Amino acid sequence: MSADDQLEAALARIHPPDVVVAPPAIDNPPAATESEKTDFGDTPPPQQISQQQVSQQADNDAHSDARVAVIARQQKQAGILEDKIALQREIEQGKLQKQIQRRREQYDARRGVVVLSGHTNRVVSCAFSKDGQTLASASWDGTVRLWNVKTHTCEKVLREHKADLSAVTFSPDATYMASAAEDKTIRLWSTAEHRCVGILSGHSDFLRCVNFSANSKLLASGGDDKVIMIWDVETHERKTVLQGHRQWVQSCAFSPTAPILASSSDDRTVKIWNLETSQCIGTLIAHIGRVETCAISNDGNLLVSGSTDCGIRLWDLRTHECFHNMTGHVSWVRHVTFSNNGRWLASASNDQSVRIWDIGTREALVQLDGHKQWVRSCAFSFDDAWLASTSDDETCRLWPVDAMLNDSTRKPVVDPKSELAEVTRKYTEQAEMLSQALQRRAKLGQMTAEEREKYIAEELSKQRREGRVIPPEEW
């Protein structure tokens, strides 16, 4: 066999041609080995090799699929294990949180903190009687509960309202208690007999606030109909309607020393009303969020307001100027109130805490944690021995003020380098700039052209001295 014939035969074994051509006859062909012999002759056909390859490839694919299935099963088992570990971690963390909460409650109990339970829905308002023996709480469960402060027990449940309650308050002379609800009515209660002695109707929408004047002769109420109504307590007749707010009225407060009423609203303002003329004598603009609450100090000189912008602002009622913005809460400020000794201010917030502030230094003295949901209201007893708070966690808490102020573990400490502190600083700066812009707009709107020109020149000069200039068109 020539070299070319041998090469063609070798190639035919590896890559069979489409047309099989018989090889030339050879006189003495080499005998095939035993391993090469098949049923088809000495030379194995190319088709047999292809079948073997296919079979081997199928075996390899089967092994590969099996390996993939094993890997998938292992990954699934690993994922299940990770889920179990994560769940166990959550359970352990939950147990730890419960242990911390339990220890805190035990610690609070030793310090004299009292938890009053009994309401079946959010508790949104509270007030102390003048003698400090009774705490009234109003809830979305449609009831007012009267608690004995000494025994920490509920002595009476009042169920006259037909809707969720929004506010409750006692008259300074201890004769009446008033409650407001979303049924658009105010109910007057005899504190001596715990019975309803009058129903005041006139509002066209939900009520949100109610308050007595210092002499207990007048009652103010406000709500979603955007007006404040003034009522005669003895005759139960409506004396006047104060109109001016553009959004819901959230709170109202009488001045103890003058015929003045303050009201706060979702329109981001606090309005000051002269009750003798029924006219608005001032609109306080500084908050950039809804003004949820306001209160007037016992000397009648200061007003405090709290807002959804997380800020608490102090105002001089004589000049209607805001002179300080107290920051620290990290969510909406729901309620503010002055202590009767004139030294402290308390605030309740959606951040689930209550804070007591020093009015002189304007610093937070203590942060009271314990509620598990939003804190809706707070109130000092008349002797300032207790601070009460109510929450969406369906409880009221009684905090002994002296013990809390002397508790070093409750000092509100925030790391100045923390992310929260940085965000609070930036938010406060932005809020202050917007607040100043709102105040400038309000002033400009009340000025003549000449007064406006002079004011703009003075303001720009002041800004240049401070190293910042805001064009008047951006005011």
C-alpha positions as CSV (number, residue, x, y, z in Angstrom):
1,M,0.0,0.0,0.0
2,S,1.3,3.3,-1.0
3,A,1.6,6.2,1.5
4,D,-1.3,8.0,-0.1
5,D,-3.6,5.0,0.2
6,Q,-2.6,4.5,3.8
7,L,-3.4,8.2,4.5
8,E,-6.8,8.0,2.9
9,A,-7.7,4.9,4.8
10,A,-6.7,6.6,8.1
11,L,-8.8,9.7,7.3
12,A,-11.7,7.5,6.4
13,R,-11.6,5.9,9.8
14,I,-11.7,9.3,11.5
15,H,-14.0,11.3,9.1
16,P,-16.0,8.9,7.0
17,P,-16.9,10.4,3.5
18,D,-20.5,10.9,2.5
19,V,-20.1,8.3,-0.3
20,V,-18.3,5.1,0.6
21,V,-15.9,4.0,-2.1
22,A,-14.6,0.4,-2.0
23,P,-10.8,0.4,-1.5
24,P,-8.7,-1.1,-4.1
25,A,-8.0,-4.8,-4.0
26,I,-4.9,-5.9,-2.1
27,D,-3.4,-9.3,-2.6
28,N,-2.3,-9.8,0.9
29,P,-4.2,-7.4,3.3
30,P,-3.0,-7.3,6.9
31,A,-5.0,-9.3,9.3
32,A,-7.2,-7.4,11.8
33,T,-6.4,-7.7,15.4
34,E,-8.9,-9.2,17.8
35,S,-9.8,-5.8,19.2
36,E,-10.6,-4.5,15.8
37,K,-12.9,-7.4,14.7
38,T,-16.6,-6.8,14.6
39,D,-19.7,-8.3,13.1
40,F,-19.3,-6.0,10.1
41,G,-15.8,-7.2,9.2
42,D,-12.3,-6.4,10.2
43,T,-12.7,-2.6,10.0
44,P,-15.2,-1.2,12.5
45,P,-17.7,1.1,10.9
46,P,-17.6,4.8,11.7
47,Q,-21.2,4.8,12.9
48,Q,-20.3,2.6,15.9
49,I,-17.7,5.1,17.1
50,S,-20.3,7.9,16.9
51,Q,-22.8,5.9,19.0
52,Q,-20.2,5.3,21.6
53,Q,-19.4,9.0,21.8
54,V,-23.1,9.9,22.0
55,S,-23.5,7.3,24.8
56,Q,-20.5,8.7,26.7
57,Q,-21.8,12.3,26.2
58,A,-25.2,11.2,27.6
59,D,-23.5,9.7,30.6
60,N,-21.5,12.9,31.1
61,D,-24.7,15.0,30.8
62,A,-26.4,12.8,33.3
63,H,-23.5,13.1,35.8
64,S,-23.5,16.9,35.2
65,D,-27.3,17.2,35.8
66,A,-26.8,15.2,39.0
67,R,-24.0,17.5,40.1
68,V,-26.1,20.5,39.4
69,A,-29.0,19.0,41.3
70,V,-26.7,18.3,44.3
71,I,-25.3,21.8,44.2
72,A,-28.9,23.3,44.0
73,R,-30.0,21.1,46.9
74,Q,-26.9,22.2,48.9
75,Q,-27.6,25.9,48.1
76,K,-31.2,25.5,49.1
77,Q,-30.2,23.8,52.4
78,A,-27.7,26.6,53.0
79,G,-30.4,29.2,52.3
80,I,-32.8,27.5,54.7
81,L,-30.0,27.4,57.3
82,E,-29.3,31.1,56.8
83,D,-33.1,31.9,57.1
84,K,-33.2,29.8,60.3
85,I,-30.1,31.6,61.7
86,A,-31.6,35.0,60.8
87,L,-34.9,34.0,62.4
88,Q,-33.2,32.8,65.5
89,R,-31.2,36.1,65.6
90,E,-34.4,38.1,65.4
91,I,-35.9,35.9,68.1
92,E,-32.9,36.5,70.3
93,Q,-32.9,40.2,69.6
94,G,-36.6,40.3,70.4
95,K,-36.0,38.5,73.6
96,L,-33.2,40.9,74.4
97,Q,-35.4,43.9,73.7
98,K,-38.1,42.4,75.9
99,Q,-35.6,41.8,78.6
100,I,-34.4,45.4,78.3
101,Q,-38.0,46.6,78.3
102,R,-38.8,44.5,81.4
103,R,-35.8,45.7,83.3
104,R,-36.6,49.3,82.3
105,E,-40.1,48.8,83.6
106,Q,-38.8,47.3,86.8
107,Y,-36.4,50.2,87.2
108,D,-39.2,52.7,86.4
109,A,-41.4,51.0,89.0
110,R,-38.7,51.4,91.6
111,R,-38.3,55.1,90.7
112,G,-42.1,55.6,91.1
113,V,-43.2,55.5,87.4
114,V,-46.8,54.3,87.1
115,V,-48.4,52.7,84.0
116,L,-52.2,53.1,83.8
117,S,-53.8,50.5,81.5
118,G,-57.5,50.1,80.7
119,H,-58.2,51.9,77.4
120,T,-58.7,49.8,74.3
121,N,-57.5,52.3,71.8
122,R,-55.2,55.3,71.4
123,V,-55.1,57.6,74.4
124,V,-54.9,61.1,72.9
125,S,-55.4,63.6,75.8
126,C,-55.1,63.9,79.6
127,A,-55.6,66.5,82.3
128,F,-55.1,66.7,86.1
129,S,-57.8,68.0,88.4
130,K,-56.9,71.1,90.5
131,D,-56.3,69.0,93.7
132,G,-54.1,66.6,91.9
133,Q,-56.1,63.6,93.0
134,T,-57.6,62.7,89.7
135,L,-56.2,62.3,86.2
136,A,-58.7,62.3,83.2
137,S,-57.7,60.5,80.0
138,A,-59.6,60.6,76.7
139,S,-59.3,57.9,74.1
140,W,-60.3,56.8,70.7
141,D,-62.2,54.0,72.4
142,G,-65.0,56.6,73.0
143,T,-64.5,56.9,76.7
144,V,-63.1,59.2,79.3
145,R,-61.4,57.4,82.3
146,L,-60.9,59.0,85.7
147,W,-57.9,57.7,87.6
148,N,-57.1,58.0,91.2
149,V,-53.5,59.3,91.3
150,K,-52.7,57.8,94.7
151,T,-54.1,54.3,94.2
152,H,-53.4,54.2,90.4
153,T,-56.9,52.7,89.8
154,C,-59.7,53.7,87.4
155,E,-62.6,55.1,89.5
156,K,-65.0,56.0,86.6
157,V,-65.5,55.4,82.9
158,L,-67.6,58.0,81.1
159,R,-69.2,56.7,77.8
160,E,-71.6,59.5,76.7
161,H,-69.8,60.4,73.5
162,K,-70.7,58.5,70.3
163,A,-67.3,58.8,68.6
164,D,-63.6,58.9,69.2
165,L,-62.6,61.5,71.8
166,S,-59.9,64.1,71.0
167,A,-59.5,66.2,74.1
168,V,-60.3,66.5,77.8
169,T,-59.6,69.3,80.3
170,F,-60.6,70.5,83.8
171,S,-61.8,74.0,84.7
172,P,-59.4,75.9,87.0
173,D,-62.1,76.3,89.7
174,A,-62.5,72.4,89.7
175,T,-66.2,72.7,89.0
176,Y,-66.3,71.2,85.5
177,M,-64.6,68.9,83.2
178,A,-65.0,69.3,79.4
179,S,-64.5,66.6,76.7
180,A,-64.5,67.0,72.9
181,A,-65.0,64.3,70.3
182,E,-65.3,63.6,66.6
183,D,-69.1,63.5,67.0
184,K,-68.8,67.4,66.8
185,T,-70.0,67.9,70.4
186,I,-68.5,69.1,73.6
187,R,-69.8,67.7,76.9
188,L,-69.6,69.4,80.2
189,W,-69.3,67.2,83.3
190,S,-69.8,67.9,86.9
191,T,-66.6,67.0,88.7
192,A,-68.5,66.4,91.9
193,E,-71.1,63.9,90.5
194,H,-69.3,62.7,87.4
195,R,-72.4,63.3,85.2
196,C,-72.9,65.2,82.0
197,V,-74.6,68.6,82.7
198,G,-74.5,70.1,79.2
199,I,-73.9,69.4,75.5
200,L,-72.4,72.1,73.4
201,S,-73.2,71.8,69.6
202,G,-72.3,74.1,66.8
203,H,-69.2,72.9,65.0
204,S,-69.7,71.4,61.6
205,D,-66.7,69.0,61.7
206,F,-64.5,67.0,64.0
207,L,-63.4,68.7,67.2
208,R,-59.7,68.6,68.1
209,C,-59.2,70.9,71.1
210,V,-61.1,72.4,74.1
211,N,-59.8,74.6,76.9
212,F,-61.2,76.7,79.8
213,S,-60.3,80.4,80.5
214,A,-58.4,81.2,83.7
215,N,-61.6,82.4,85.5
216,S,-63.5,79.2,84.3
217,K,-66.3,81.3,82.8
218,L,-65.4,80.7,79.1
219,L,-64.6,77.7,77.1
220,A,-62.9,77.6,73.7
221,S,-63.1,74.8,71.1
222,G,-61.6,74.3,67.7
223,G,-61.5,71.6,65.0
224,D,-61.6,70.6,61.4
225,D,-64.1,73.3,60.5
226,K,-61.2,75.9,60.8
227,V,-62.9,78.1,63.4
228,I,-62.7,78.7,67.2
229,M,-65.9,79.0,69.1
230,I,-66.1,80.7,72.5
231,W,-68.8,79.4,74.9
232,D,-70.4,80.7,78.1
233,V,-69.9,77.9,80.6
234,E,-72.9,78.7,82.8
235,T,-75.5,79.3,80.1
236,H,-73.9,76.8,77.6
237,E,-74.5,79.5,74.9
238,R,-72.0,80.3,72.1
239,K,-70.7,83.8,72.5
240,T,-68.6,84.3,69.4
241,V,-66.9,82.6,66.5
242,L,-63.3,83.4,65.6
243,Q,-62.5,82.9,61.9
244,G,-59.1,83.3,60.2
245,H,-57.3,80.0,60.0
246,R,-57.1,78.3,56.5
247,Q,-56.7,74.8,57.8
248,W,-57.8,72.6,60.8
249,V,-57.4,74.2,64.3
250,Q,-55.3,71.8,66.4
251,S,-55.1,73.6,69.7
252,C,-56.2,76.7,71.7
253,A,-55.0,78.3,74.9
254,F,-56.2,81.2,77.0
255,S,-53.9,83.8,78.5
256,P,-54.1,83.7,82.3
257,T,-53.5,87.5,82.6
258,A,-55.3,89.1,79.6
259,P,-58.4,88.6,77.4
260,I,-56.3,86.9,74.8
261,L,-56.6,83.5,73.1
262,A,-53.9,81.7,71.1
263,S,-54.7,79.0,68.5
264,S,-52.5,76.8,66.3
265,S,-53.4,75.3,63.0
266,D,-52.4,73.1,60.1
267,D,-51.9,76.3,58.1
268,R,-48.5,76.5,59.9
269,T,-49.5,79.6,62.0
270,V,-50.4,80.6,65.5
271,K,-53.0,83.3,65.7
272,I,-53.5,85.7,68.7
273,W,-57.0,86.8,69.3
274,N,-58.4,89.7,71.3
275,L,-61.5,88.3,73.0
276,E,-63.0,91.7,73.7
277,T,-63.1,92.6,70.0
278,S,-63.1,89.1,68.6
279,Q,-60.3,90.2,66.2
280,C,-57.0,88.6,65.3
281,I,-54.2,90.9,66.6
282,G,-51.3,88.8,65.5
283,T,-50.2,85.9,63.3
284,L,-47.1,84.1,64.4
285,I,-45.2,82.6,61.5
286,A,-42.0,80.6,61.9
287,H,-42.8,76.9,61.7
288,I,-42.4,75.1,58.3
289,G,-44.8,72.3,59.3
290,R,-48.3,72.1,60.8
291,V,-48.5,73.6,64.2
292,E,-49.9,70.8,66.4
293,T,-49.9,72.5,69.8
294,C,-49.5,75.8,71.7
295,A,-49.6,76.9,75.3
296,I,-49.2,80.2,77.2
297,S,-47.1,80.6,80.4
298,N,-48.8,81.5,83.7
299,D,-47.3,85.0,83.6
300,G,-48.8,85.5,80.2
301,N,-45.5,86.6,78.6
302,L,-44.4,83.5,76.8
303,L,-46.1,81.3,74.2
304,V,-44.7,77.9,73.2
305,S,-45.6,76.1,70.0
306,G,-44.8,72.6,68.7
307,S,-44.9,71.4,65.1
308,T,-44.5,68.6,62.7
309,D,-41.2,70.1,61.7
310,C,-39.9,68.6,65.0
311,G,-39.2,72.0,66.5
312,I,-40.5,73.8,69.6
313,R,-40.5,77.6,69.4
314,L,-40.6,80.1,72.2
315,W,-42.4,83.4,71.5
316,D,-42.6,86.7,73.3
317,L,-46.3,87.5,73.5
318,R,-45.7,91.2,74.0
319,T,-43.8,91.6,70.7
320,H,-45.1,88.5,68.9
321,E,-41.4,87.6,68.1
322,C,-39.9,84.1,68.1
323,F,-36.7,84.2,70.1
324,H,-35.7,80.6,70.3
325,N,-36.2,77.3,68.5
326,M,-35.6,74.2,70.8
327,T,-34.5,71.1,68.9
328,G,-34.0,67.5,70.0
329,H,-37.1,65.5,69.1
330,V,-36.7,63.5,65.9
331,S,-40.3,63.4,65.0
332,W,-43.5,65.4,65.2
333,V,-44.1,67.4,68.4
334,R,-47.6,66.6,69.4
335,H,-48.1,68.5,72.6
336,V,-46.4,71.1,74.8
337,T,-47.3,72.4,78.2
338,F,-45.8,74.8,80.9
339,S,-45.2,73.7,84.4
340,N,-47.1,75.7,87.0
341,N,-43.9,76.9,88.7
342,G,-42.8,78.6,85.5
343,R,-39.4,76.8,85.4
344,W,-40.1,73.9,83.0
345,L,-41.7,73.0,79.7
346,A,-42.8,69.5,78.7
347,S,-43.2,68.2,75.2
348,A,-44.6,64.9,73.8
349,S,-43.6,63.6,70.5
350,N,-44.1,60.9,67.8
351,D,-40.6,59.7,68.6
352,Q,-42.2,57.9,71.6
353,S,-40.6,60.2,74.2
354,V,-41.5,63.0,76.6
355,R,-38.9,65.7,77.3
356,I,-38.7,68.2,80.1
357,W,-36.9,71.4,79.2
358,D,-35.4,74.2,81.3
359,I,-37.1,77.5,80.2
360,G,-34.1,79.5,81.4
361,T,-31.4,77.7,79.6
362,R,-33.7,76.3,76.9
363,E,-32.0,72.9,77.2
364,A,-33.5,69.5,77.6
365,L,-33.1,68.3,81.2
366,V,-34.5,64.8,80.8
367,Q,-35.9,62.4,78.2
368,L,-38.6,60.0,79.4
369,D,-38.7,56.8,77.4
370,G,-41.1,54.0,78.0
371,H,-44.0,54.4,75.7
372,K,-44.1,51.9,72.8
373,Q,-45.8,54.2,70.3
374,W,-46.5,57.9,69.6
375,V,-46.9,60.0,72.6
376,R,-50.0,62.2,72.1
377,S,-50.2,64.5,75.1
378,C,-48.6,65.5,78.5
379,A,-49.7,67.5,81.5
380,F,-48.2,68.6,84.8
381,S,-50.1,68.3,88.0
382,F,-50.9,71.6,89.7
383,D,-48.1,71.1,92.3
384,D,-45.7,69.9,89.5
385,A,-45.1,66.6,91.4
386,W,-46.3,64.5,88.5
387,L,-46.1,64.6,84.7
388,A,-48.7,62.5,82.9
389,S,-48.4,61.3,79.3
390,T,-50.7,59.4,77.0
391,S,-49.8,57.3,74.0
392,D,-51.1,55.3,71.0
393,D,-49.9,52.2,73.0
394,E,-53.3,52.6,74.9
395,T,-51.6,53.6,78.2
396,C,-51.1,56.6,80.4
397,R,-47.9,57.1,82.4
398,L,-47.3,59.0,85.6
399,W,-43.8,60.3,85.9
400,P,-42.6,61.6,89.3
401,V,-40.9,64.8,88.2
402,D,-38.3,65.2,90.9
403,A,-37.1,61.6,90.6
404,M,-36.9,61.9,86.9
405,L,-34.9,65.1,87.0
406,N,-32.4,63.5,89.3
407,D,-32.1,60.3,87.2
408,S,-28.8,60.5,85.4
409,T,-29.7,57.6,83.1
410,R,-32.4,59.7,81.5
411,K,-30.3,62.6,80.3
412,P,-30.8,63.2,76.6
413,V,-27.4,62.6,75.2
414,V,-26.7,62.7,71.5
415,D,-23.3,62.1,70.1
416,P,-22.4,65.3,68.2
417,K,-20.6,63.3,65.6
418,S,-23.5,60.9,65.0
419,E,-25.4,60.8,61.7
420,L,-28.6,61.7,63.6
421,A,-27.0,64.8,65.0
422,E,-25.7,65.8,61.6
423,V,-29.1,65.3,60.0
424,T,-30.7,67.3,62.8
425,R,-28.3,70.1,62.4
426,K,-28.9,70.4,58.6
427,Y,-32.7,70.1,59.1
428,T,-32.6,72.8,61.8
429,E,-30.6,75.1,59.6
430,Q,-32.9,74.7,56.7
431,A,-36.0,75.1,58.9
432,E,-34.5,78.3,60.4
433,M,-33.8,79.8,56.9
434,L,-37.4,78.9,55.7
435,S,-38.8,80.3,58.9
436,Q,-37.0,83.6,58.5
437,A,-38.2,83.8,54.9
438,L,-41.8,83.2,56.0
439,Q,-41.4,85.9,58.7
440,R,-40.0,88.4,56.1
441,R,-42.8,87.7,53.7
442,A,-45.4,88.3,56.5
443,K,-43.8,91.6,57.4
444,L,-43.5,92.7,53.8
445,G,-47.2,92.0,53.2
446,Q,-48.2,94.3,56.0
447,M,-46.0,97.3,54.9
448,T,-46.5,100.2,52.7
449,A,-44.2,100.6,49.6
450,E,-41.9,103.1,51.5
451,E,-41.7,100.8,54.6
452,R,-41.1,97.8,52.4
453,E,-38.2,99.6,50.6
454,K,-36.6,100.6,53.8
455,Y,-37.0,97.2,55.4
456,I,-35.4,95.5,52.4
457,A,-32.4,97.8,52.5
458,E,-32.0,97.2,56.3
459,E,-32.3,93.4,55.8
460,L,-29.8,93.3,53.0
461,S,-27.3,95.4,55.0
462,K,-27.8,93.0,57.9
463,Q,-27.2,90.0,55.7
464,R,-24.0,91.4,54.2
465,R,-22.6,91.9,57.7
466,E,-23.4,88.3,58.4
467,G,-21.7,87.1,55.2
468,R,-24.8,85.9,53.4
469,V,-27.1,87.7,51.0
470,I,-30.5,86.3,49.9
471,P,-32.0,88.3,47.0
472,P,-35.4,89.8,47.9
473,E,-37.1,87.9,45.0
474,E,-36.2,84.7,47.0
475,W,-37.8,86.0,50.1
